């Protein structure tokens, strides 16, 4: 029994030692792993970046005409069908003209009768004029009474009035004849535009009535080689849309094909549906291949910003925060007010200034500035560094509080919610003034982009990302530019190829 107990104890001890060995092995190798293995990183890269506003809309012709009839009657013939191409003035339908031809004949007879009445009235007027002339002479010789002369004058005036009345009757009958002829001409329905028949709502033999409302017989689309899309853009995005901006869109009929367009018009008539305000934006589209059809639903993106060869990082890096409190305390949270930011050291202040200069140096290379402009920039950058160093020393001599407050403003950060934008603008103006000679070396287009880049450099939103330094995450404050959702432009703070943390590594069993 004793032997049996000793054997069992030996087995238990052996199992314990084996488990301890396995645990020690795992602990040893896991502790020997680099801290970098705890995080997933991706590099900061240069590339093209574009931001866009997405919306849905419907394709349509630039002009769609509804063709109706101004006269009532029975359709004698319909001479076009769906999808037929028509030219201006082409006959597309006819209404039975018999009733209108009878009206023309009736009006023509009325005109002839009025002309006969005019001839009779003129003859009577001539006779009355002669009778008045005779009686006037006799009255002067006192052979007839003055009463007879006055009566003759009245009869002459009445005859002349009947002539005028007959002339008016002729004009009226002529107008009736013209109206009848116009109505007869309207029995032939012609296409008002060049286009394609989208809808045909009538058949031969059908009676149409145009008494109260003009019936729509055909719907004709204008030239389908040029079409348009009307998008409903939210009020929060409409400020980014400009006439002439490029747009891309797709349709379900060709899911793998992307079509191009351009912003043609931004309409001011706002639409309010359930307290959601949108503005119609018209996109003009070329349809030379006739692949696009009216009524297709489109998903469009308006390109609001497009940059090439800019420094970008994965947007996931902006959302990463270390899990440990010690690491989290090493940098300010994204979007935190400046009051919560720790006062930067002299080394950090110098890094920020170098990041600003590096960003502008890279920008000059990106816009293909001349060698002379780059040389002038290097000289101006050296002078700018000296000026900033002198200012920092003066503020440091005035006290730590003054230095800290100065540098928070000099770096472009707001000292609170109020006045931050003004301070950023002031330092942007100071920076621009220090590099006026560089700007003078650029052409007009480059100067506009230079000014915009300076404003972006000092007014862009700040964020915090983390890089690995000695196996530990280190916070780096950067400025953000445009974004396409997956990648975001970096303005200073990081360099190309630098690895940023995008998340924690998945633990393997």
C-alpha positions in Angstrom: 0.0 0.0 0.0 2.8 2.3 0.8 4.4 1.6 -2.6 1.1 2.3 -4.3 0.8 5.7 -2.5 4.3 6.7 -3.4 3.7 5.8 -7.1 0.5 7.9 -7.1 2.4 10.8 -5.5 5.1 10.5 -8.1 2.6 10.7 -10.9 0.9 13.8 -9.4 4.3 15.5 -8.9 5.3 14.7 -12.5 2.0 16.2 -13.9 2.5 19.3 -11.8 6.1 19.8 -13.0 5.0 19.3 -16.7 2.2 21.9 -16.3 4.7 24.3 -14.7 7.1 23.7 -17.5 4.5 24.5 -20.1 3.3 27.6 -18.3 6.9 28.8 -17.8 7.7 28.2 -21.5 4.7 30.3 -22.5 5.5 33.1 -20.1 9.1 33.2 -21.1 8.4 33.4 -24.8 5.5 35.7 -24.4 7.5 38.1 -22.3 10.3 37.9 -24.8 8.0 39.1 -27.6 8.4 42.7 -28.7 5.8 45.1 -27.4 5.2 46.0 -31.0 3.4 42.6 -31.5 0.6 43.9 -29.3 -0.5 46.4 -31.9 -1.4 46.5 -35.6 0.4 49.3 -37.5 0.1 50.7 -41.0 2.5 53.2 -42.8 1.9 56.8 -43.6 1.9 57.0 -47.4 1.6 59.5 -50.2 -1.2 59.1 -52.6 -4.2 60.7 -54.3 -7.1 61.7 -52.2 -10.6 62.9 -53.1 -13.6 63.6 -50.9 -17.1 63.4 -52.3 -20.8 63.9 -51.4 -23.0 61.0 -52.2 -26.7 61.2 -53.2 -29.2 59.4 -55.4 -31.2 60.8 -58.3 -33.0 60.0 -61.5 -31.7 60.4 -65.1 -33.8 62.5 -67.4 -33.6 64.4 -70.6 -32.5 68.0 -70.5 -35.9 68.9 -72.0 -39.1 66.9 -72.1 -42.1 68.2 -74.0 -45.6 67.1 -73.5 -47.5 67.4 -76.8 -51.2 67.9 -76.7 -54.0 69.3 -78.9 -55.8 72.6 -78.8 -58.9 71.4 -80.7 -61.3 68.6 -80.0 -62.2 65.8 -82.3 -61.6 62.2 -83.4 -58.0 61.1 -84.1 -57.8 60.2 -87.8 -54.3 58.8 -87.6 -51.3 58.4 -85.2 -48.1 58.5 -87.3 -45.4 57.8 -84.6 -44.8 55.2 -82.1 -42.7 54.7 -78.9 -39.0 55.3 -79.3 -39.4 56.9 -82.7 -37.0 59.8 -83.5 -38.9 62.9 -84.7 -37.8 66.2 -86.2 -39.2 69.7 -85.6 -42.4 70.2 -87.6 -42.9 66.5 -88.4 -46.5 65.3 -88.4 -47.1 62.9 -85.6 -51.0 62.7 -85.5 -54.0 64.0 -87.4 -57.6 64.9 -86.2 -60.6 64.5 -88.5 -60.7 67.9 -90.2 -64.2 67.7 -91.7 -65.9 69.8 -89.0 -63.2 72.5 -89.2 -63.3 72.6 -93.0 -67.0 73.4 -92.8 -66.3 76.2 -90.4 -63.7 77.6 -92.8 -66.3 77.5 -95.6 -68.9 79.2 -93.4 -66.4 81.9 -92.4 -65.5 82.4 -96.0 -69.1 82.9 -97.0 -69.6 85.4 -94.2 -66.6 87.4 -95.4 -68.1 87.4 -99.0 -71.4 88.7 -97.6 -69.7 91.4 -95.6 -67.8 92.5 -98.7 -71.1 92.8 -100.6 -72.6 94.8 -97.9 -69.7 97.2 -98.0 -70.2 97.7 -101.8 -73.8 98.5 -101.2 -73.0 100.9 -98.4 -70.5 102.7 -100.5 -73.0 103.1 -103.3 -75.6 104.5 -100.9 -73.0 106.8 -99.5 -72.2 108.2 -103.0 -75.9 108.8 -103.7 -76.5 110.5 -100.4 -73.4 112.8 -100.9 -74.8 113.9 -104.3 -78.3 114.5 -103.0 -76.9 116.6 -100.2 -74.8 118.7 -102.7 -77.9 119.4 -104.9 -80.1 120.4 -102.0 -77.4 122.6 -100.6 -77.3 124.6 -103.8 -81.1 124.8 -104.0 -81.3 126.0 -100.4 -78.9 128.8 -101.1 -81.2 129.9 -104.0 -84.1 129.4 -101.6 -85.7 126.8 -103.9 -85.9 124.2 -101.1 -86.2 124.6 -97.4 -83.3 124.4 -95.1 -85.1 121.5 -93.5 -84.7 119.4 -96.6 -81.0 120.3 -96.8 -80.4 119.3 -93.2 -82.2 116.0 -93.8 -80.0 115.3 -96.9 -76.9 116.0 -94.7 -78.1 113.5 -92.1 -78.8 110.8 -94.8 -75.3 111.4 -96.2 -73.7 111.0 -92.7 -75.7 107.8 -92.1 -74.6 106.4 -95.4 -70.9 107.1 -94.5 -71.4 105.4 -91.2 -72.9 102.3 -92.9 -69.7 102.2 -95.0 -67.6 102.1 -91.8 -69.8 99.5 -90.3 -69.5 97.3 -93.4 -65.7 97.7 -93.3 -65.7 96.6 -89.7 -67.9 93.6 -90.6 -65.4 92.6 -93.2 -62.6 92.7 -90.6 -64.6 90.6 -88.2 -65.5 88.0 -90.9 -61.8 87.9 -92.0 -60.8 87.3 -88.4 -63.4 84.5 -88.2 -62.0 83.0 -91.3 -58.4 83.1 -90.0 -59.6 81.5 -86.7 -61.3 78.7 -88.7 -58.2 78.2 -90.8 -56.0 78.1 -87.7 -58.3 75.5 -86.1 -58.1 73.5 -89.3 -54.3 73.7 -89.2 -54.3 72.5 -85.6 -55.9 69.2 -86.6 -52.4 68.3 -87.9 -50.3 67.8 -84.8 -46.6 68.3 -85.3 -43.5 67.7 -83.2 -42.3 71.0 -81.6 -38.7 69.7 -81.0 -36.1 67.2 -82.2 -36.2 64.2 -79.9 -37.5 60.7 -79.1 -41.0 59.7 -78.4 -41.1 58.5 -74.8 -44.9 58.0 -74.5 -47.9 57.7 -76.8 -51.2 58.0 -75.0 -53.7 57.8 -77.8 -54.8 55.4 -80.6 -56.5 56.2 -84.0 -60.2 56.6 -83.7 -60.0 57.9 -80.1 -61.9 61.2 -79.3 -59.9 63.9 -77.6 -61.6 66.9 -75.9 -59.6 70.1 -75.3 -62.4 72.1 -73.6 -61.1 72.4 -70.1 -57.6 70.9 -70.1 -55.2 70.2 -72.9 -54.9 66.4 -73.2 -51.4 65.0 -73.4 -51.1 62.9 -76.5 -47.3 62.4 -76.6 -44.3 62.9 -74.4 -41.1 63.7 -76.4 -37.7 63.9 -74.9 -35.1 66.2 -76.3 -31.7 65.1 -77.6 -30.8 62.0 -75.5 -27.1 62.4 -76.2 -27.1 65.1 -73.4 -29.0 64.2 -70.2 -29.1 65.4 -66.6 -29.5 64.1 -63.1 -31.3 66.0 -60.4 -29.8 65.2 -56.9 -31.2 66.1 -53.6 -28.2 67.4 -51.5 -28.6 67.8 -47.8 -28.3 71.4 -46.4 -25.2 70.4 -44.4 -23.3 69.5 -47.6 -24.6 72.1 -50.0 -21.9 74.5 -49.0 -19.3 72.3 -50.4 -20.9 72.0 -53.9 -19.8 74.4 -56.6 -20.8 74.7 -60.3 -18.3 72.9 -62.5 -17.3 70.3 -60.0 -16.8 66.8 -61.3 -19.2 64.0 -60.5 -19.3 60.2 -61.0 -22.3 58.0 -60.9 -23.5 54.5 -61.5 -26.7 52.8 -62.6 -28.0 49.4 -61.8 -28.1 48.4 -65.5 -24.3 48.7 -65.6 -23.1 48.0 -62.1 -19.4 47.7 -63.0 -19.3 50.8 -65.1 -18.7 54.4 -63.8 -20.1 57.4 -65.7 -18.8 61.0 -65.6 -20.7 64.2 -65.1 -20.4 67.8 -64.0 -22.4 70.1 -61.7 -24.4 72.3 -64.0 -26.7 74.2 -61.6 -27.4 74.6 -57.9 -31.1 75.5 -57.5 -32.1 77.8 -54.7 -35.6 76.2 -54.2 -35.2 74.3 -51.0 -37.3 71.2 -50.4 -38.5 70.5 -46.8 -39.7 66.9 -46.2 -40.2 65.9 -42.6 -37.9 68.8 -41.4 -35.1 67.5 -43.7 -34.0 70.3 -46.0 -32.4 69.5 -49.3 -31.4 71.5 -52.4 -31.7 70.3 -56.0 -28.4 70.0 -57.8 -28.4 69.4 -61.5 -25.6 67.2 -63.0 -25.1 67.3 -66.8 -24.2 64.0 -68.4 -22.9 63.1 -71.8 -24.7 60.1 -73.3 -23.1 59.7 -76.8 -23.2 55.9 -76.6 -26.9 56.0 -75.8 -26.4 53.5 -72.9 -28.3 55.7 -70.4 -32.0 55.8 -70.5 -34.5 58.3 -69.0 -35.8 57.3 -65.6 -32.8 55.3 -64.5 -32.0 55.5 -60.8 -28.4 56.7 -60.2 -26.1 56.8 -57.2 -23.8 59.8 -57.7 -20.8 61.3 -55.9 -19.9 64.9 -56.3 -16.1 65.4 -56.0 -15.7 68.3 -53.6 -12.0 68.0 -53.1 -9.3 66.3 -55.1 -5.6 66.2 -54.1 -2.6 64.3 -55.6 0.5 63.0 -53.9 -0.5 64.1 -50.4 0.6 62.5 -47.1 -2.2 60.2 -45.8 -2.8 57.8 -43.0 -5.5 55.2 -42.4 -8.6 56.8 -40.8 -8.6 53.9 -38.3 -5.5 55.4 -36.7 -7.6 58.4 -35.6 -9.9 56.1 -33.6 -7.3 54.1 -31.8 -6.6 54.7 -28.1 -4.3 52.7 -25.9 -6.0 50.5 -23.3 -3.6 51.2 -20.4 -4.2 54.3 -18.4 -0.4 55.1 -18.5 -0.4 55.1 -22.3 -3.6 57.0 -22.5 -2.2 59.7 -20.4 0.8 60.1 -22.7 -1.2 62.3 -25.1 -4.4 64.4 -25.2 -7.6 62.9 -26.5 -8.7 63.8 -30.0 -10.6 67.1 -30.0 -9.8 67.9 -26.3 -9.8 71.6 -25.5 -6.5 73.2 -25.1 -7.1 73.7 -21.4 -6.8 69.9 -21.0 -3.6 69.7 -23.0 -0.3 69.6 -21.1 2.1 72.4 -21.8 4.4 71.3 -24.6 8.1 71.2 -23.9 10.7 73.2 -25.9 11.5 70.1 -27.9 7.9 69.5 -28.7 7.5 73.2 -29.8 10.5 72.8 -32.1 9.0 69.6 -33.6 5.8 71.4 -34.3 7.6 74.2 -36.1 9.7 71.8 -38.1 6.5 69.9 -39.0 5.0 73.1 -40.4 8.0 73.9 -42.4 8.3 70.3 -43.6 4.6 70.3 -44.7 5.1 73.5 -46.7 8.4 72.2 -48.2 6.6 69.0 -49.4 3.8 71.2 -50.8 6.2 73.1 -53.0 7.5 69.9 -54.4 4.0 68.6 -54.9 3.0 71.7 -57.0 6.2 71.4 -58.9 7.6 74.8 -57.8 10.8 76.0 -59.5 14.3 75.4 -58.1 14.5 79.1 -57.4 11.3 79.0 -55.3 12.7 76.1 -53.3 16.0 77.9 -52.7 14.1 81.0 -51.5 12.0 78.9 -49.2 15.1 77.4 -47.5 16.4 80.9 -46.8 13.1 82.1 -45.6 12.7 79.0 -43.4 16.0 79.6 -41.8 15.1 83.2 -41.0 11.7 82.1 -39.7 13.3 79.5 -37.4 15.5 82.2 -35.9 12.6 84.6 -35.4 10.6 81.9 -33.6 13.5 80.8 -31.4 14.0 84.4 -30.3 10.3 84.8 -29.5 10.3 81.6 -27.6 13.3 82.6 -25.5 11.7 85.9 -24.7 8.5 84.3 -23.6 10.4 81.7 -21.6 12.2 84.5 -19.7 8.9 86.0 -18.9 7.7 82.9 -17.1 6.6 79.4 -17.8 3.0 80.4 -17.9 3.6 83.1 -20.5 5.7 80.7 -22.5 3.1 78.0 -22.4 0.3 80.4 -23.3 2.4 81.8 -26.2 3.3 78.4 -27.6 -0.2 77.1 -27.4 -1.2 80.0 -29.6 1.8 80.0 -31.8 1.2 76.3 -32.6 -2.2 77.3 -33.9 -4.2 75.8 -31.0 -7.1 77.8 -29.5 -6.7 78.9 -26.0 -10.4 78.0 -25.5 -13.6 77.9 -27.4 -13.5 81.7 -28.0 -10.9 83.5 -30.0 -9.1 80.4 -31.2 -9.9 81.0 -34.8 -8.7 84.6 -34.6 -5.4 83.5 -33.1 -4.9 80.8 -35.8 -5.6 83.4 -38.5 -3.1 85.8 -36.9 -0.3 83.2 -36.9 -1.3 82.1 -40.4 -0.8 85.7 -41.5 2.5 85.9 -39.7 3.7 82.8 -41.4 2.5 84.0 -44.8 4.3 87.3 -44.3 7.5 85.6 -43.5 7.4 83.7 -46.8 6.2 86.4 -49.1 9.3 86.1 -51.2 8.5 82.4 -51.8 5.0 83.3 -52.9 6.3 85.8 -55.4 8.2 83.0 -57.2 4.9 81.1 -57.9 2.5 81.6 -60.8 -1.1 82.7 -60.2 -2.5 79.2 -59.8 0.2 78.1 -57.5 -0.2 81.2 -55.4 -3.9 80.4 -54.8 -3.0 76.9 -53.7 -0.1 78.3 -51.5 -2.5 80.6 -49.7 -5.0 77.7 -49.2 -2.3 75.4 -47.9 -1.2 77.9 -45.3 -4.8 78.4 -44.1 -5.2 74.6 -43.9 -1.9 74.3 -42.0 -3.0 76.6 -39.2 -6.7 76.2 -39.2 -7.1 72.5 -39.8 -8.6 70.3 -37.1 -6.2 68.8 -34.6 -6.1 65.1 -33.8 -3.9 62.7 -31.9 -2.5 59.4 -33.3 -0.1 56.9 -31.8 3.2 55.6 -33.0 5.4 53.0 -31.5 8.5 54.2 -29.7 10.7 51.7 -27.8 7.8 49.3 -27.9 5.3 51.7 -26.3 2.6 53.8 -28.0 3.5 57.5 -28.1 1.0 60.2 -28.9 1.7 62.5 -31.8 -0.5 65.5 -32.5 -1.3 66.2 -36.1 -3.5 68.3 -38.3 -6.1 66.8 -40.6 -7.0 67.7 -44.1 -9.4 66.1 -46.6 -10.7 62.6 -46.1 -12.3 60.0 -48.4 -13.5 57.9 -45.4 -10.7 55.2 -45.5 -7.7 57.5 -45.5 -7.2 61.1 -44.2 -4.7 63.8 -45.2 -2.0 64.6 -42.7 -0.7 68.2 -42.5 2.5 68.1 -40.4 3.5 65.9 -37.5 4.3 62.7 -39.3 6.6 61.7 -42.2 6.2 59.3 -45.1 6.8 55.6 -44.1 6.2 56.2 -40.4 4.1 53.5 -38.8 1.0 54.5 -37.0 -1.1 52.2 -34.7 -4.5 51.3 -36.1 -5.5 48.8 -33.5 -4.6 46.1 -31.0 -3.2 42.8 -32.4 -5.5 39.8 -32.1 -4.4 37.4 -29.5 -3.6 33.9 -30.8 -4.3 30.9 -28.6 
